[in-house]
Amino acid sequence: TGDWTLRFLCLTLAVTPLRVWSSQPALARFRRMLGLFTYGYVVLHLLADSWFDMGVDVADIAKDIAKRPFILVGFAAFVLLTPLAATSFNRAIRALGARRWQLLHRLVYAIAGLGVLHFFWMRAGKNDFAEVAVYAAILAVLLGWRLARRLSAARRPGPSAGAA
């Protein structure tokens, strides 16, 4: 379930670059669905780990979160992802206002980093980093594309620059 959470997170982040590169604005319709799949899998991941590893003992789960950094980071990513899932509906967008909603949903970039860090620390005990490197590379490309796009937009003169 953790692997699928990362896969859906990467797919969700890949929608915008694919939409821009392919000139297919209709692809944006899938982003919300993929984001909710991501949340669904993170909930399944949390429940499965809580059930299989801790027997759903809340006190043991809380101790484990505090004791093991990789679980703390994963839990933090889950907590940060929760308001994104809760506000992924048109009514929430209207209630928050588009600008605040967009600002909130930019948390997904930090969440993706926390997800990869969680996976890295989990695999560190086994010295198995090959799969982590793949997710980190995919994430680096997706976030790097966004950064490059933002930097190039900042360098372009705005429409009001020539009018003055």
C-alpha positions as a printed Julia matrix, in Angstrom:
164×3 Matrix{Float64}:
   0.0    0.0     0.0
   2.92   2.35    0.64
   4.34   1.68   -2.82
   0.98   2.43   -4.41
   0.68   5.59   -2.35
   3.97   6.84   -3.82
   2.98   5.71   -7.31
  -0.32   7.57   -7.17
   1.41  10.62   -5.71
   3.89  10.65   -8.61
   1.06  10.13  -11.12
  -0.87  13.01   -9.56
   2.16  15.28   -9.83
   2.76  14.12  -13.42
  -0.65  15.31  -14.66
   0.31  18.97  -15.06
   3.55  18.38  -17.01
   1.78  15.83  -19.23
  -1.09  18.25  -19.76
   1.29  21.03  -20.78
   3.57  18.88  -22.95
   0.69  17.21  -24.77
  -1.47  20.35  -25.02
  -4.34  18.3   -23.59
  -6.07  20.42  -20.93
  -8.63  17.61  -20.43
  -5.97  15.64  -18.51
  -6.47  18.0   -15.56
  -9.77  16.22  -14.86
  -7.81  13.19  -13.64
  -5.62  15.05  -11.13
  -8.26  15.24   -8.38
  -9.19  11.57   -8.8
  -5.54  10.51   -8.62
  -5.02  12.69   -5.55
  -7.95  11.01   -3.82
  -6.57   7.58   -4.81
  -3.31   8.68   -3.19
  -5.16   9.52    0.0
  -7.1    6.28   -0.09
  -3.91   4.27   -0.34
  -2.19   6.23    2.42
  -5.17   5.49    4.67
  -4.96   1.79    3.74
  -1.22   1.89    4.4
  -1.72   3.45    7.83
  -4.48   0.99    8.71
  -2.53  -2.03    7.48
   0.59  -1.05    9.4
  -1.44  -0.21   12.49
  -3.27  -3.52   12.33
  -0.49  -5.9    11.31
   2.37  -4.31   13.28
   0.59  -2.87   16.32
  -2.68  -4.78   16.6
  -4.51  -1.43   16.45
  -3.31  -0.55   19.95
  -3.46   3.26   19.91
  -0.99   3.64   22.79
   1.58   1.41   21.03
   1.01   3.25   17.75
   1.6    6.62   19.43
   4.79   5.32   21.1
   6.0    3.95   17.76
   5.37   7.27   16.01
   7.42   9.09   18.65
  10.19   6.46   18.75
  10.86   5.78   15.06
  11.67   8.77   12.81
  10.56   7.09    9.58
   7.12   6.47   11.06
   6.94  10.04   12.36
   7.73  11.39    8.88
   5.19   9.08    7.25
   2.55  10.04    9.79
   3.31  13.73    9.24
   2.8   13.23    5.5
  -0.54  11.53    6.23
  -1.63  14.38    8.51
  -0.66  17.0     5.89
  -2.43  15.05    3.14
  -5.69  14.89    5.09
  -6.74  18.56    4.56
  -5.91  18.22    0.87
  -8.29  15.27    0.54
 -10.9   17.03    2.67
 -10.81  20.1     0.41
 -10.74  18.29   -2.93
 -14.35  19.09   -3.67
 -15.85  22.02   -5.56
 -17.71  23.23   -2.49
 -14.46  23.4    -0.49
 -12.77  25.31   -3.29
 -15.58  27.87   -3.28
 -15.56  28.08    0.53
 -11.79  28.61    0.76
 -11.48  30.75   -2.32
  -9.36  29.65   -5.26
  -6.2   31.42   -4.08
  -6.21  29.96   -0.55
  -7.22  26.55   -1.88
  -4.29  26.61   -4.3
  -1.92  27.68   -1.53
  -3.12  24.8     0.67
  -2.75  22.27   -2.13
   0.85  23.3    -2.72
   1.56  21.28    0.42
   1.61  18.29   -1.91
   5.22  19.11   -2.8
   6.35  18.88    0.84
   4.2   15.78    1.31
   5.9   14.1    -1.66
   9.31  14.86   -0.15
   8.2   13.45    3.2
   6.88  10.34    1.47
  10.2    9.67   -0.23
  12.07  10.41    3.02
   9.77   7.96    4.84
  10.52   5.3     2.23
  14.26   6.05    2.34
  14.47   5.71    6.13
  12.35   2.56    6.05
  14.69   0.99    3.5
  17.83   2.25    5.26
  17.61  -0.6     7.76
  17.88  -3.06    4.88
  20.42  -1.04    2.85
  18.07  -1.29   -0.13
  17.88   2.06   -1.86
  17.31   1.14   -5.53
  13.54   1.63   -5.49
  13.86   4.73   -3.33
  16.22   6.23   -5.91
  13.64   5.67   -8.66
  10.92   7.51   -6.72
  13.35  10.26   -5.72
  14.41  10.72   -9.36
  10.81  10.85  -10.58
   9.96  13.37   -7.88
  13.06  15.44   -8.69
  12.09  15.6   -12.37
   8.47  16.53  -11.61
   9.38  19.21   -9.06
  12.34  20.4   -11.14
  10.03  20.92  -14.12
   7.76  23.08  -11.97
  10.67  25.08  -10.6
  12.15  25.67  -14.07
   8.75  26.74  -15.36
   8.26  29.17  -12.47
  11.75  30.64  -12.88
  11.28  31.14  -16.62
   7.9   32.8   -16.02
   9.5   35.15  -13.49
  12.13  36.2   -16.05
   9.58  36.96  -18.75
   8.31  40.54  -18.73
   4.66  40.77  -17.75
   1.99  42.35  -19.97
   2.11  45.58  -17.99
   5.89  45.95  -18.35
   5.71  47.09  -21.97
   2.7   49.36  -21.4
   4.47  51.72  -19.0
